[in-house]
């Protein structure tokens, strides 16, 4: 595919007559810090629009997107700022000054829109062409950037890159929906459910988790003095041309059949106590296929992790529209591949995930964080980006809902992405990024398991 960058724009928040911003500083919390040195989260939204000619795109679509972005940024000022670490402060902060802006790359491509926005295997390198860079240095990191790419006479895409220490998936999705709301309805204000809350007074670090997280991150970067304030992320994973991204789907009926299988393979006293949500079932099934496809010794180390949303789990709870990260990792580490490779491996994974979801609020964050960062080297560890609850397909800018949404940054870890099915209630889309040879094996296990009348993996 050929990509032509037309220009890079700086979009500043629209002037607000009620106040004039001089500066804004938001310190990171212990929910933000674990993601401080990891690669940005990158997502692509595809919009089909067959009359998106050059003239229509440049004279109507692009100006409308820019204007609505300027308007919505009045409510989302931290996205225009930078992450810095003042020498006199114990942890980094988001800092915003007047006339700070979001960088928006405008591009055009001759790539096959239907292929890239489809569900089959696509080279992840081609999807990266639709995403902006997020500049970062030792002492400063951009918080957010965008790329709008025209596919002439087919549609356009919006690529989002967000620093994960600035916001989680829920906040990112809320912003895109807020932007779409203003663009579609020609509004200048937002409803309460799309207006972010910046009150961090309810997040209290009573046990010094902030310091522990920073100490762990410095240790992982090899800083023996525990004094580094570098914001440079860990090196990105290098990917070959054979790495592909594919989307696997489970219907509501698939989920129900898999749920019944777990119940049938569980002891009678336990089955009614299991938390078999769509998330648990989908993750357990995909993870089991993943482990089996990798093969190797049944004694090799594996683990499965996820992040739980603590907005409602804190006491008192945070507003649903809290801006930032309010996710924390949980998982089961240093297990053996054989546990998930046998005939009841799927049920085993489902029970493990069920227990962790039910006990999420009672887990000690300090212990969980140490376990998360200290996994055995070479461990095959699954993780999840996104959620079926984010409503990513609700982001309609006025030209219809996206035909596809992809989390491309799962290529930096052995992670899945999850989202609701676009056109089917109760279903789920699962994104995977693997070498093509391994992807073919995963797809075989995944599809054959669903086709088998007994659902035996």
N, C-alpha and C positions, 0 to 999 in steps of 0.2 A: 504494500500500500504506500501511497505517496501522501505526505502531509505538508501542507503549506501554511506557515504561520503568517497571518495577515498583519496583525499588530497586537501589542500588549497594552491594555488600557488600565488606568487607575481609577477605580470607582470609589468616591468618598461618600460618606453619609449625607443625605439631603439636609439642608439647613433646618434647624428646629428653632422656631421663634421663642419657645419657652425657656431655652437655656443655651448657653454657649460653653462648649467643652474646652477646657484648658488641658486637663490631663485626667487619666483614670488609671488606678493601680489595683489589681486584684491578685492577692497572694494565692499560690496553689495550695491545695489541701492534700491530706494523705490519700485521698481518692485519686487525685491527679498525678501525684509523683511517680507511681509505679510505671507509668507510660512515658516518663520524661525523655528517655534516651532511645526510644524505639521509633521505627519508621512511621511516617504519617499514614493515616487511614485514607484510602483512596477509593472512590466510588464513581461509577458512570451511570447516568440516566439517559436512556435512549428515547427520543420522541419521533414518531413517524409523521411526516408531513410532506405529501407528494408534491404540493405546490410550493415547496421551499426553494424557489429559484434564487439566483444571486441577488436579483433586484428586490424581491419580496423579503428575503432574509435581511439584507442590509438596510432597507428603508423602513421595515416594519417590525420584524421579529427581534432583531438585535437591539434597536433603540428601546423597545418595550421591556426587554429583559434588563437592560442597563438602568433604565429609570426606576423600575420596581426594585432592583437591587439596591440602588441608592436610598430609596425610601425605607426598605426593611432594615438597612444597616443602622438606622437611627435607634432601633431597638436592640441591635446586636453589635454594639461598638467593639467588644473585644476581638471580633473577627478582623478588624482593621489594624489591630495593634501587633505587638511583638512580645515574645517571651524573653525576659532578661533576668539576670541574677546580680543584684546589687551587692557589692563587696561587704556592705554593712548589714545585709539581711541573711537570715539562716536558710532561706529557700527562695526559689525563683518566683517571679510574679509576671502577670500579663500587664503590660504597660501600653496605654493608648494616649496619643497626643492629638491636638487639633490638626485636621487635614491628613491624618493617617488614612490609608485606603486599602481596599482589597485589589489585588492584582488579577486581572481577567485577560487571559490569552484568547484571541480570536483566531480561529484556524479553519481550513477547508481540506477535505480529503476526498480521494477517489475510491476509498475502500468500499467493500460490499456491505451496505448497511444491514441487510437482512441476515447476513452471515454473522457479523459481529454482535448483533442484538439477538441472536438466536440462543438455542439451548445446547447445541452440539459443541464439539471440541473446537476451540479457537486458540491460535497462538497468543499467549498472554502478552507478548511484546507488542502486538498490534493494538491491544486494548490500552497499553501504557501510552501509546501515541495520542490517546484522547484525554490524557490527564496532565495537569499542570505540575510544574516543579514547586516545591515549598522550600525556599532558601533557608539555610541554617548555617551558623558559624559557632565558634567557641562561646561567644558572648551574646548572641542574639539569634532568635529563630522566628520566622514568620508563623502566624497562627493559622492562616487560611488562604487559599487561592482557588481560582476557578479557570476552567477552559471551556469555551463554547465552540463546538466544531460543526461546520455545515457539511452535510452529505447532499450535494445538489440534487434536487428533485426527488429526494428520498426522506429527508428529515434532518435532525440535528441531535447532538449529544451535549450534555452538561457534565463535565468532569470536575469532581470535588476532591481537593486535598486538604486535610485538616490535621493539625498537630494533636496527637491523642492526649497530651497532657492538658490541653485546653478544653476539650469537650469529648463526651462519649457519643455512642451511636444515637441515643435518644435525643440529645441536644442537637446533633448534626441533622437528624431527620426533621426535628421541629423547625430548624432554620429553613431548610429547603421548602417545607410545606408553608411556612410563613411567607417566604419569597413568592412562591407560586400563588398564594392567596391574594397578595397585593397585585401581582401581575394579571391574574385572570379577572379579578373583580374591580380593577381600577380603584382600589382603596388606598387610603393614606394611613390607616390605623389597623391594628391587629386585634382579633378577639382574645379573650383572656387565656384560652388554651394554647395560643401560639406566642404569647408575650412572655419572654424569659424573666426568671427571678434571679437576682444576683446576691441575695442575702445569704452569706456564708456563716452567719453568727451561730447557726444551729449545729454546725459541724465543729465539734470540740475534740481536740487531740489530748485526751487525758493520760495517755500511756506513752507518749513520745514516739508514735509511729512515724511521724515526719522524719525524725532523725534516723530511725532504723532504716527507712526506705532509702534515704540519701546515702547512708553508709553502705548498704547493699549495692546500690548502683555504682558507687565509686569503686568498690571492691571488684565488681564485674569488669570495670574498665582498667583494672590493674593499678589503681591509685592506692599505694600503701600508706601515704601520708594522711589520707582522708580529708584532703583540703581542696581538691579540684572543684571548680565551678563551671567546667566546660558543659556546653549544651549540645556539642556535637554528638549525633546519635551513634549507636553501635553500627558497625559496617553492614551495609545492605547485603542480602543474600544474592550471589551471582547466579543468574539463570541462563540456561542454554536455549537454543532455538527449538528444542524438543519439548519445552514446557507448555502445557495447554491448560485452558480453563474450560470447564464444562458445568452445566447445571443439571442436576438430577432432581426428579420430582416425585413426590408422594401425594396421592390423592387422599381425600378424607376416608375413603373405603380402605385404602392401603394402611393408613394409620390405625384404623379400627381393627383390622385383621391382625396387624402386628401387636396391638395392645392385647387382644385376646390370646395371642400366642404366649406372651409373657405371663399372663394370668394362669394359663393352663400348665405352664412349666414351673410355677411357683407353688410352694407348700400352701395348703389351705389356710392356715392361720395368718399367713403373710400377705396373700394376694389382695385382700381388701384394704390393706394399709399402704400399698404402693402408690406413689405419686406418678402416674403414667400420663403426663401431659403430652401434647403434640411435640414439644421441644425434647422431652426425655426420649420418646419413642424414635423420633427422627435422628437424633444424635446417636443413640445407641445402635441403631441399624446401620447408619453410614459409617460409624466408627468400627464396627465389627467387620464390615466389608473392607475397610481401609487396612486393618491389621492383617486380615487373611491375605489380601493382595500383596502385602509386603513380604510375606513368607518368612523364611529364616528360622532360626531356633525358637522353639516355644519358650525357652528360658530368657530370651532377650527382654530388655526392660521397655515397658510401655507405660503411658499414663494418659489420663483424659482430664481436661480442665475446662472451665467455663467461668464467666463472670456473672455475678448476681447484681441486680439493681437494688440499691439500699435506700432509695428515696422514701419508700414506705416502711422500711424496716428500722429506721432510726427512731429514737424516742427523744423529743417529738419528731414526727416525720417531716421530710422536706416537701416543699411544693412540687407538684408533678412537673412543673415547668422550670425547675431548678436548672440553671446554666452551669455546665462544667461536667466533671466526671462524678458519678456516684455509683460506680461499679467497683466490685472487688473480686479478685480471683478466688476460686475454690476448685478443688479437684482431688483426684486420687492418683498418687504418684508411685513410681517404682513397682509397678505390678508386672506380671509376666504375660507375654503374648499368648501363651497357651490358654489362659483364662478366657480369652475372647475368640480363640480359633476353633474350639470344639463345637459340638452341635448345639450346646446351650449358651454359647458365647454371647449371643444377642441378649438373652434374658439376663445374663450376668451383668452386662453393661447397663441394661435398663435399671436393674435393682441398685447398682452403685450410684447411678445418677439420681435415682429417686431419693435415696438416702441423703445425698448431698444437697439436693434442692430443699428437702424438708428441714434439714438442719442448718441451712445457710445462716440464719440470724444468730445462732448460738456458737458459731465457730470463732475462734480467736484469730483476729486479723494478723497479729504479729507472727503467729505460728504458720498460718496459711501462706503468708508472704514469703517467709523463709523457705518453706517447702517448694513453693512455686519457682523461686529463683535458684534453688540448689538441687535441681533434678540431675540424675546421673547422666553423664555425657553420653551421647548417642541414643538417648531414649526417644522412642517414637511417641510423640505427645500430641494428641489432638487438642484443638481449641475451637471456639466458635466466635465468629464475628456476626453482628446483626442479630435480629430477632423477628419472629412472626408478629410481634406487637408494635413494631415501629411504623407500620403503615406506609412503606416507601412508595407503594403504587398509588397513593393518594395525592401525589405531587403533580397536580394539573395546572400548568401555567396559562391555560386558555386554548391549548391546541390538543387537548385530550391527555389521558393518563399516559405515563411512560409505557412503552411496549416491553421494556426490560430494564432491570436495575442490577448492576454487578458490583460486588465488592472485590476490586482487583488486588488490593493489598494483602489478601490471604496468601499471595505467592511468597511472602516473606516468612511464613511459618507453616507448619503442617496443620493448617486451619481449614475449617469449613465456614461458609457463610450461610445464613438462614434468612428467609423472607417468606411472607405469605404468598400463596399462589395468586397470580394476577387475576385469573379468570375463574377461580373456583374457591368457594368458601370452604375453610377447614383443611385445605391442602397446604403443602409447603414446598418451597424451592431450596435446594441445597447446592451451593457452589463449591467446587473443588478445583484445586490447581496442582497438577502433578506432571511428571514426565509422561509422554504419550503412552509408552509401553506399560507403565503402571496404571495409568488412567483406564486403558483398555481392560485390564484385569479387574479393577474396581467396578467398572460398569457391568462386566459380566456377572460378578457376584451379586451386585445390586439388582439387576434386572431378573436374573435367574431365580433369586430368592423370592421375588415378588410373584413370578410366574408359577413357581412350584406350589402345588395345591396344599402341601403341608408346611410351606414357608420355612423349609429347612435350609439354613445357610451352608 
